[in-house]
Amino acid sequence: MLLDDIRRLLKRKGTRYDLRLPRIARPWQDAILRDAPMLKGFFADEPKWRSELLHWCEKVLGRNKLLQPRT
């Protein structure tokens, strides 16, 4: 089930920007970077998914910074 959720997050959905993605990406990135116990076990079985999911989080969060209005 976790793998299906990750695949759905990484799938391209065209050029539309989903405002919910940064809210989803931030907790995932935080959990990956702190080596959360549940994810640590999953990534031990699927090591390539850690780098792919982390790359996706960085891409989504970086895009979010570009869309924020300047103050």
ZAPA-454851 format. One record per atom (N, C-alpha, C): residue in one letter; residue number from 1; atom name; x, y, z. Coordinates in pm, 1 decimal, always signed. Last residue first. Layout:
# residues N
  zalum  drenkol  nulum      east     north        up
      A      NUM     CA         X         Y         Z
...
END
This chain:
# residues 71
  zalum  drenkol  nulum      east     north        up
      T       71      N    +774.4   +3934.4     -96.0
      T       71     CA    +730.5   +4037.7      -0.8
      T       71      C    +831.8   +4148.8      +9.5
      R       70      N    +652.1   +3746.6    -372.1
      R       70     CA    +763.9   +3810.3    -302.3
      R       70      C    +710.3   +3919.5    -210.6
      P       69      N    +449.1   +3451.8    -364.7
      P       69     CA    +467.2   +3594.3    -393.9
      P       69      C    +581.9   +3652.2    -312.3
      Q       68      N    +557.7   +3131.7    -475.2
      Q       68     CA    +518.8   +3218.0    -364.1
      Q       68      C    +541.9   +3363.7    -400.8
      L       67      N    +664.3   +2983.5    -681.0
      L       67     CA    +528.1   +3033.5    -698.2
      L       67      C    +485.0   +3128.0    -586.5
      L       66      N    +912.3   +2901.1    -594.3
      L       66     CA    +906.8   +2988.3    -710.8
      L       66      C    +769.2   +3051.7    -726.4
      K       65      N    +845.3   +2730.2    -388.8
      K       65     CA    +915.4   +2853.9    -355.8
      K       65      C    +908.1   +2952.0    -471.2
      N       64      N    +737.8   +2516.9    -533.6
      N       64     CA    +650.2   +2595.3    -446.9
      N       64      C    +715.6   +2728.5    -410.5
      R       63      N    +961.6   +2408.6    -647.7
      R       63     CA    +864.1   +2472.6    -736.2
      R       63      C    +771.3   +2560.9    -654.2
      G       62      N   +1073.9   +2298.9    -419.1
      G       62     CA   +1145.5   +2403.3    -491.6
      G       62      C   +1052.8   +2479.7    -583.6
      L       61      N    +886.5   +2104.4    -357.3
      L       61     CA    +907.2   +2214.1    -263.4
      L       61      C    +984.3   +2328.4    -327.4
      V       60      N    +913.6   +1936.0    -581.7
      V       60     CA    +784.9   +1998.2    -549.5
      V       60      C    +804.0   +2118.3    -458.0
      K       59      N   +1186.7   +1863.4    -564.2
      K       59     CA   +1134.8   +1928.2    -684.2
      K       59      C   +1004.8   +2001.3    -654.7
      E       58      N   +1199.6   +1739.4    -315.0
      E       58     CA   +1279.8   +1858.7    -339.5
      E       58      C   +1228.1   +1935.5    -461.0
      C       57      N   +1025.6   +1522.2    -363.5
      C       57     CA    +995.1   +1620.9    -258.8
      C       57      C   +1070.7   +1750.6    -282.9
      W       56      N   +1168.0   +1386.2    -564.8
      W       56     CA   +1034.2   +1439.9    -592.8
      W       56      C    +997.8   +1548.5    -490.9
      H       55      N   +1397.0   +1310.3    -421.0
      H       55     CA   +1410.5   +1398.9    -536.8
      H       55      C   +1275.6   +1463.6    -569.9
      L       54      N   +1275.7   +1135.3    -240.0
      L       54     CA   +1342.4   +1254.8    -190.2
      L       54      C   +1361.1   +1356.8    -302.8
      L       53      N   +1189.5    +937.2    -416.5
      L       53     CA   +1091.6   +1012.8    -339.2
      L       53      C   +1152.0   +1141.5    -283.7
      E       52      N   +1437.6    +846.3    -516.5
      E       52     CA   +1334.8    +897.5    -606.8
      E       52      C   +1232.8    +982.8    -531.8
      S       51      N   +1571.5    +759.5    -284.6
      S       51     CA   +1627.1    +870.1    -363.1
      S       51      C   +1522.8    +929.7    -457.0
      R       50      N   +1390.3    +556.8    -202.9
      R       50     CA   +1429.1    +666.5    -112.9
      R       50      C   +1479.9    +785.0    -193.3
      W       49      N   +1372.4    +371.1    -404.6
      W       49     CA   +1258.0    +459.2    -380.7
      W       49      C   +1292.2    +574.9    -288.8
      K       48      N   +1597.6    +215.5    -395.3
      K       48     CA   +1589.5    +316.1    -502.4
      K       48      C   +1475.1    +414.9    -477.8
      P       47      N   +1556.3     +31.5    -183.1
      P       47     CA   +1646.4    +145.4    -165.9
      P       47      C   +1633.8    +253.0    -274.3
      E       46      N   +1343.8    -149.4     -50.8
      E       46     CA   +1334.2     -77.5    -178.8
      E       46      C   +1424.6     +46.4    -174.7
      D       45      N   +1413.7    -247.4    +200.5
      D       45     CA   +1368.6    -340.8     +97.9
      D       45      C   +1369.5    -278.7     -41.6
      A       44      N   +1483.6     -15.1    +326.6
      A       44     CA   +1580.7    -124.2    +330.0
      A       44      C   +1544.8    -227.7    +223.2
      F       43      N   +1256.3    +133.8    +305.0
      F       43     CA   +1365.7    +167.5    +215.4
      F       43      C   +1477.8     +64.7    +221.1
      F       42      N   +1107.3     +12.7    +511.7
      F       42     CA   +1060.6      +6.5    +373.0
      F       42      C   +1175.3     +32.0    +276.8
      G       41      N   +1257.8     +77.7    +738.5
      G       41     CA   +1235.8     -62.1    +702.0
      G       41      C   +1192.2     -77.7    +557.9
      K       40      N   +1236.7    +355.9    +723.9
      K       40     CA   +1368.6    +293.9    +723.9
      K       40      C   +1358.2    +146.6    +684.7
      L       39      N    +969.0    +407.9    +758.4
      L       39     CA   +1027.8    +425.0    +625.9
      L       39      C   +1164.2    +359.0    +615.8
      M       38      N    +944.6    +353.2   +1032.3
      M       38     CA    +861.7    +281.8    +934.7
      M       38      C    +922.3    +290.9    +794.9
      P       37      N   +1139.9    +530.5   +1151.3
      P       37     CA   +1149.3    +384.4   +1161.9
      P       37      C   +1066.5    +308.7   +1057.1
      A       36      N   +1280.4    +796.8    +958.6
      A       36     CA   +1168.0    +747.3   +1037.5
      A       36      C   +1169.5    +594.0   +1036.9
      D       35      N   +1510.0    +964.9    +891.3
      D       35     CA   +1511.2    +817.6    +892.5
      D       35      C   +1404.7    +761.3    +986.8
      R       34      N   +1493.7   +1231.1    +845.6
      R       34     CA   +1521.6   +1191.4    +985.0
      R       34      C   +1522.8   +1039.2   +1002.4
      L       33      N   +1438.2   +1236.4    +573.8
      L       33     CA   +1564.8   +1291.8    +621.3
      L       33      C   +1596.2   +1254.7    +765.4
      I       32      N   +1181.9   +1123.4    +566.0
      I       32     CA   +1294.1   +1057.1    +497.9
      I       32      C   +1426.2   +1106.4    +555.3
      A       31      N   +1030.5   +1311.8    +708.4
      A       31     CA   +1039.0   +1173.1    +756.1
      A       31      C   +1157.3   +1099.6    +693.3
      D       30      N   +1060.0   +1541.1    +547.8
      D       30     CA   +1105.1   +1542.0    +687.6
      D       30      C   +1124.5   +1399.9    +740.5
      Q       29      N    +937.5   +1448.9    +312.0
      Q       29     CA   +1078.3   +1486.9    +312.4
      Q       29      C   +1133.8   +1486.2    +454.6
      W       28      N    +674.5   +1408.8    +403.7
      W       28     CA    +752.3   +1297.5    +347.8
      W       28      C    +900.6   +1329.9    +353.2
      P       27      N    +595.7   +1668.0    +482.0
      P       27     CA    +608.2   +1561.2    +582.3
      P       27      C    +688.7   +1440.6    +532.5
      R       26      N    +622.7   +1799.7    +216.5
      R       26     CA    +699.1   +1841.6    +335.0
      R       26      C    +708.3   +1731.4    +441.2
      A       25      N    +436.9   +1684.8     +32.4
      A       25     CA    +580.9   +1662.2     +17.8
      A       25      C    +659.5   +1695.2    +144.4
      I       24      N    +184.2   +1773.4    +102.3
      I       24     CA    +213.0   +1630.5    +105.4
      I       24      C    +363.6   +1607.1    +109.1
      R       23      N    +201.0   +2043.7     +67.5
      R       23     CA    +154.2   +1993.9    +198.3
      R       23      C    +181.5   +1845.4    +213.1
      P       22      N    +277.2   +2053.8    -202.9
      P       22     CA    +372.7   +2092.1     -98.0
      P       22      C    +330.3   +2045.2     +41.6
      L       21      N     +27.9   +1953.2    -324.1
      L       21     CA    +152.4   +1878.1    -328.0
      L       21      C    +254.9   +1924.0    -223.4
      R       20      N    -190.8   +2118.2    -333.5
      R       20     CA    -180.0   +2027.2    -219.4
      R       20      C     -45.7   +1957.1    -214.2
      L       19      N    -189.6   +2254.3    -570.7
      L       19     CA    -148.2   +2327.7    -451.2
      L       19      C    -134.9   +2238.1    -328.6
      D       18      N     -70.3   +2133.1    -863.2
      D       18     CA    -160.4   +2097.7    -754.6
      D       18      C    -110.8   +2165.0    -626.3
      Y       17      N     -57.2   +2256.0   -1181.3
      Y       17     CA      +9.7   +2258.9   -1051.5
      Y       17      C     -93.4   +2234.1    -942.9
      R       16      N     -50.9   +2092.9   -1496.8
      R       16     CA    -125.9   +2160.2   -1390.7
      R       16      C     -50.6   +2150.0   -1259.3
      T       15      N     +74.4   +1943.1   -1687.7
      T       15     CA    +137.2   +2069.1   -1650.2
      T       15      C     +61.1   +2142.5   -1540.6
      G       14      N     +68.7   +1594.9   -1600.8
      G       14     CA     +58.3   +1704.1   -1696.3
      G       14      C    +123.2   +1829.6   -1642.0
      K       13      N    +135.6   +1437.5   -1383.6
      K       13     CA      -4.9   +1464.7   -1408.4
      K       13      C     -21.1   +1579.9   -1506.7
      R       12      N    +359.4   +1170.3   -1322.0
      R       12     CA    +335.1   +1303.0   -1378.9
      R       12      C    +187.9   +1318.7   -1411.0
      K       11      N    +403.6   +1003.7   -1016.3
      K       11     CA    +349.2   +1000.7   -1150.9
      K       11      C    +322.3   +1143.1   -1198.9
      L       10      N    +471.6   +1016.3    -752.0
      L       10     CA    +577.5   +1039.3    -848.7
      L       10      C    +526.5   +1044.9    -992.5
      L        9      N    +236.8    +950.8    -616.7
      L        9     CA    +296.2   +1082.1    -597.3
      L        9      C    +396.5   +1115.5    -707.2
      R        8      N    +199.4    +684.4    -696.5
      R        8     CA     +99.7    +784.7    -734.5
      R        8      C    +155.8    +926.4    -720.0
      R        7      N    +417.3    +563.4    -571.3
      R        7     CA    +408.2    +564.8    -717.9
      R        7      C    +310.0    +670.6    -766.1
      I        6      N    +339.6    +599.2    -303.4
      I        6     CA    +461.0    +663.3    -353.7
      I        6      C    +457.3    +670.9    -505.2
      D        5      N    +111.5    +438.7    -292.9
      D        5     CA    +102.1    +581.7    -263.4
      D        5      C    +222.4    +657.2    -318.0
      D        4      N    +227.2    +188.7    -347.1
      D        4     CA    +128.1    +244.6    -439.1
      D        4      C    +112.6    +395.0    -417.5
      L        3      N    +387.6    +156.6    -119.2
      L        3     CA    +451.2    +167.1    -249.8
      L        3      C    +355.4    +225.4    -352.7
      L        2      N    +192.0    +128.9     +76.9
      L        2     CA    +281.5    +243.4     +81.2
      L        2      C    +347.6    +264.3     -54.5
      M        1      N     +82.2    -118.5      +0.0
      M        1     CA      +0.0      +0.0      +0.0
      M        1      C     +87.0    +125.4      +0.0
END
